[in-house]
Amino acid sequence: MSRSTNSASTQTIFRRTRHLILPLSCICVYTLHKQHDQREISNDEILRSRNRLFRLSITADTSSNSNSNSNSNINSNATSLQHQHRHHLKNILHNGGVTVLPKLLQAKDLKTWNENLSDACSNSHKSKSNRIISNRGRLHSHQESTKSQYNSHFLKLIASLPHVQSLVQSYFHHYSIEKGRYHLTQVEFILAKPGSEHQIWHKDNVHPGLTLLIALEDVGGNGPTELLRDATLDGDNDATLEAGDEEEAILACLVAGDAILCDARVLHRGRGFGKVGDVDKDMKDCTTRDTRKRPVLVLRWDALSTPPPGAASIVTNFNGWLGSYRIFGTQVKGLVRWLLPN
């Protein structure tokens, strides 16, 4: 009698509470998602990310011949540059909108640019011509104005990178935007500090454009940029992404001097790192955290007819939600695969 009573009581409780199962499950999964999102980046993640970036940075070209004479070497180098150009352009146009340019800056240049960044982000240069904005633990020193202290330095940098200029020109040509109808819209230093928060997921422009991000120090757990590659930027049926790449965010764990070049329409954000509130504090006791600052250079090109961001704030908010939704969906799929491996 007692067993049947207990069974009936259990069934009654279940009937009364079953409508709570789904929302409670969603709350639990979302809580786990938020905890995972706020995690410190592990060494394993950094290694995996750099392997993915390496695959984006190289071509499959093996045409060079080590036994060729000097004239052949010149021809081979020219051919290699052409292959690299096609490889990076294909990555941006047909392979998710992101490519990696290795060793864009050499060691001697890195030292100079780090000194420039430190100087530009110091309090002594806060003026209208050298705009500094603090946002979520990051200092943004804008150098777009010709009166800005380092504007000419950025222009010289671009002039010294003809292969980047060629990529920019080819990219815009693909969209029938010829030279003279696009321009440099953003040049800035960004210095992310320990204790910085995640940026919202966003697009630099809802129309075609390019963003170049150059690492001035090694980027690992110290707030790498996350990017969500997208095979459908132009509804391109020929786009090819590795399995899962369109869902899993790329962590831009770059080596100093390397750069990311991406389509302005790719969803991305800067990750926070360190404990919120620890900005500029002594963190020597935090042995598991990466406490290095993250200095980067950012350059952007947009068409004259479609200035950034190209959308109202409601679209910006939607993109923030969309990025979070895609990451959340990826984590749910990973949890399901872990629970149901077969």
C-alpha positions in Angstrom: 0.0 0.0 0.0 2.8 2.4 0.9 4.6 1.7 -2.4 1.6 2.6 -4.5 1.1 5.6 -2.4 4.7 6.7 -2.9 4.4 6.1 -6.6 1.3 8.1 -6.9 2.8 10.9 -4.8 5.9 10.9 -7.1 3.7 11.1 -10.2 1.7 13.9 -8.8 4.9 15.9 -8.0 6.2 15.2 -11.5 2.9 16.4 -13.1 3.0 19.6 -11.1 6.6 20.4 -11.7 7.3 19.1 -15.3 6.7 22.5 -16.8 9.7 23.7 -14.8 12.1 21.1 -16.2 12.8 22.9 -19.5 13.4 26.4 -18.1 15.5 25.0 -15.2 17.6 23.0 -17.7 18.0 26.1 -19.9 19.1 28.1 -16.8 21.7 25.5 -15.8 23.1 25.3 -19.4 23.2 29.1 -19.7 25.0 29.3 -16.3 27.6 26.8 -17.5 27.9 28.8 -20.7 28.6 32.1 -18.8 31.2 30.4 -16.6 32.9 28.9 -19.7 32.8 32.3 -21.4 34.5 34.0 -18.5 37.3 31.4 -18.3 41.0 32.1 -18.4 42.4 30.9 -21.7 44.4 27.7 -21.2 47.8 26.8 -22.7 46.1 24.0 -24.6 43.6 26.4 -26.2 46.4 28.7 -27.1 48.3 25.9 -28.8 45.2 24.7 -30.7 44.4 28.3 -31.8 47.9 28.8 -33.1 47.7 25.6 -35.1 44.5 26.9 -36.7 46.1 30.3 -37.4 49.1 28.5 -38.9 46.8 26.7 -41.4 45.3 30.0 -42.4 48.7 31.6 -42.9 50.4 29.2 -45.3 49.7 28.0 -48.8 49.9 24.6 -50.3 52.3 25.8 -52.9 55.4 23.6 -53.3 56.6 24.9 -56.6 59.9 26.3 -55.6 63.0 24.3 -56.5 66.0 24.5 -54.1 68.4 23.6 -56.9 67.5 26.5 -59.3 69.8 29.3 -60.2 69.5 32.9 -59.1 67.2 33.9 -62.0 65.0 31.0 -61.3 64.9 31.9 -57.6 63.7 35.4 -58.5 61.0 33.9 -60.6 60.2 31.4 -57.9 59.9 34.2 -55.3 57.6 36.1 -57.5 55.5 33.0 -58.1 55.4 32.3 -54.3 54.2 35.9 -53.7 51.4 35.4 -56.2 50.4 32.1 -54.5 50.4 33.8 -51.1 48.3 36.7 -52.5 45.7 34.2 -54.0 45.7 32.2 -50.8 45.0 35.1 -48.5 42.4 36.6 -50.9 40.6 33.2 -51.1 40.6 33.0 -47.3 38.9 36.4 -47.0 36.5 36.0 -50.0 35.6 32.3 -49.9 36.9 30.8 -46.7 35.2 32.5 -43.8 36.5 36.1 -44.1 39.7 35.7 -42.1 43.4 35.2 -43.0 46.7 35.5 -41.1 49.7 37.5 -42.3 52.8 36.1 -40.6 55.8 38.3 -39.6 54.2 41.6 -40.9 56.5 43.5 -38.5 60.1 42.6 -37.7 61.7 42.7 -34.2 63.2 46.2 -34.7 59.9 47.6 -35.8 58.1 46.0 -32.9 60.2 47.8 -30.4 59.6 51.1 -32.1 55.9 50.6 -32.4 55.6 49.5 -28.7 57.3 52.7 -27.7 55.0 54.7 -29.9 51.9 53.0 -28.5 53.1 53.6 -24.9 53.7 57.3 -25.7 50.4 57.7 -27.5 48.4 56.1 -24.7 50.0 58.1 -21.9 48.1 60.9 -20.2 50.5 63.6 -21.6 48.9 63.3 -25.1 45.2 63.5 -24.3 44.1 66.1 -26.7 41.6 66.6 -29.5 44.2 65.7 -32.2 45.2 62.6 -30.3 41.9 61.2 -29.1 42.1 58.6 -26.3 39.0 56.6 -25.3 38.8 54.2 -22.4 36.4 51.3 -22.9 36.0 48.2 -20.8 39.6 48.2 -19.7 41.1 49.1 -23.1 42.7 52.4 -24.2 42.0 53.4 -27.8 44.3 56.0 -29.1 42.9 57.2 -32.5 45.3 58.6 -35.0 43.0 59.2 -38.0 43.5 63.0 -38.0 46.5 64.3 -40.0 47.3 66.4 -36.9 47.6 63.3 -34.7 51.0 62.6 -33.5 51.5 59.2 -35.2 49.3 59.5 -38.2 52.3 59.9 -40.6 53.9 56.8 -38.9 50.9 54.7 -39.8 50.9 56.0 -43.4 54.6 55.1 -43.7 53.8 51.6 -42.3 51.2 51.0 -45.0 53.5 52.3 -47.7 56.1 49.7 -46.5 53.6 46.8 -46.9 52.9 46.6 -50.7 51.5 43.1 -50.4 48.9 44.4 -47.9 48.0 47.2 -50.3 47.6 44.7 -53.1 45.3 42.5 -51.0 43.2 45.5 -50.1 42.9 46.6 -53.7 42.0 43.1 -54.9 39.4 42.7 -52.2 37.6 45.9 -53.1 38.0 45.1 -56.9 36.0 41.9 -56.2 33.1 44.1 -55.1 33.5 46.5 -58.1 35.0 49.2 -55.8 38.0 50.5 -57.6 41.0 52.4 -56.2 39.9 55.9 -55.2 36.5 54.7 -54.1 37.7 53.2 -50.8 39.9 54.8 -48.2 41.6 54.3 -44.8 38.9 55.0 -42.1 40.6 54.0 -38.9 44.2 54.0 -37.6 44.6 53.4 -33.9 46.6 51.9 -31.0 44.7 49.6 -28.6 46.1 48.7 -25.2 44.1 46.1 -23.4 44.9 45.8 -19.7 44.4 43.0 -17.1 40.9 43.3 -15.7 39.4 44.3 -19.1 36.0 43.0 -19.9 34.7 41.2 -23.0 33.6 43.4 -25.8 30.2 42.8 -27.3 30.2 40.7 -30.5 30.1 43.2 -33.3 30.9 43.9 -37.0 33.1 46.7 -38.0 30.8 47.4 -41.0 27.7 45.7 -42.4 29.1 46.4 -45.9 32.3 45.1 -47.5 35.5 46.4 -45.8 38.7 45.2 -44.3 40.2 45.3 -40.8 43.9 44.7 -40.1 45.0 43.9 -36.6 48.8 43.7 -35.8 50.1 42.2 -32.6 52.9 44.1 -30.9 53.4 41.4 -28.3 52.7 37.7 -28.1 49.0 37.2 -27.6 47.8 34.2 -25.5 45.7 34.4 -22.4 46.0 38.2 -22.4 42.7 39.0 -24.2 42.9 37.7 -27.7 40.4 38.8 -30.3 37.8 36.2 -31.1 36.4 35.8 -34.6 33.5 33.8 -35.9 34.3 32.9 -39.5 31.3 33.0 -41.8 31.0 31.1 -45.1 27.9 33.0 -46.1 29.2 36.6 -46.2 28.1 36.8 -49.8 25.9 33.8 -50.1 28.9 32.1 -51.7 28.1 28.4 -52.4 31.7 27.7 -53.2 32.9 28.7 -49.7 34.8 26.0 -47.9 35.3 25.8 -44.2 36.7 22.9 -42.2 34.1 21.0 -40.1 33.1 23.1 -37.2 35.1 26.2 -38.2 32.0 28.2 -39.0 30.8 27.6 -35.4 33.9 27.6 -33.3 35.4 31.0 -32.6 39.0 31.6 -33.7 41.2 32.9 -30.9 43.7 35.3 -32.4 46.6 34.0 -30.3 49.2 35.7 -32.5 52.9 35.8 -32.2 54.3 39.4 -32.0 54.6 40.8 -35.5 51.8 38.6 -37.0 48.5 40.1 -38.1 44.9 39.1 -38.8 43.2 40.5 -41.9 39.5 40.0 -41.9 36.3 41.1 -43.7 34.6 43.9 -41.8 31.4 41.9 -41.7 32.9 39.0 -39.6 31.6 38.9 -36.1 34.3 39.4 -33.5 35.1 40.8 -30.1 38.1 41.4 -27.8 38.2 39.0 -24.9 38.6 40.3 -21.4 41.3 38.8 -19.2 42.3 38.8 -15.6 39.9 39.5 -12.7 37.6 42.5 -13.2 38.8 45.2 -10.8 42.5 44.2 -11.1 43.3 46.8 -13.7 46.8 48.3 -12.9 47.0 46.4 -9.6 49.8 44.2 -8.5 48.8 40.6 -9.6 51.9 38.8 -8.6 49.9 36.3 -6.5 47.7 35.4 -9.5 50.2 32.8 -10.9 47.6 31.2 -13.2 46.6 34.3 -15.0 48.2 36.0 -17.9 48.8 39.5 -16.6 50.6 41.0 -19.7 49.0 44.0 -21.4 47.9 43.4 -25.0 49.1 46.2 -27.4 47.9 46.1 -31.0 47.7 48.3 -34.1 44.4 48.5 -35.9 43.9 49.7 -39.5 40.6 49.7 -41.4 39.5 50.4 -45.0 35.9 51.0 -46.1 34.2 52.1 -49.3 33.5 55.8 -49.6 29.8 55.0 -50.3 29.4 52.8 -47.2 31.1 54.4 -44.1 31.2 52.3 -40.9 29.3 50.9 -39.1 26.6 51.2 -41.8 23.7 50.3 -39.5 21.6 51.6 -36.6 22.2 50.7 -33.0 19.4 48.1 -33.2 21.4 46.1 -35.7 24.5 46.5 -33.5 22.6 45.0 -30.6 21.3 42.2 -32.8 24.8 41.4 -33.9 25.9 41.2 -30.2 23.1 38.8 -29.5 23.8 36.8 -32.7 27.5 36.3 -31.7 26.5 35.2 -28.2 23.9 32.8 -29.7 26.4 31.2 -32.1 28.9 30.6 -29.3 26.2 29.3 -27.0 24.9 27.0 -29.7 28.5 25.6 -30.3 28.9 24.9 -26.6 25.5 23.1 -26.4 26.5 21.0 -29.4 29.8 20.1 -27.7 27.9 19.1 -24.5 25.6 16.9 -26.5 28.5 15.2 -28.3 30.2 14.7 -24.9 27.0 13.2 -23.4 26.1 11.2 -26.5 29.4 10.3 -28.2 27.8 7.8 -30.5 
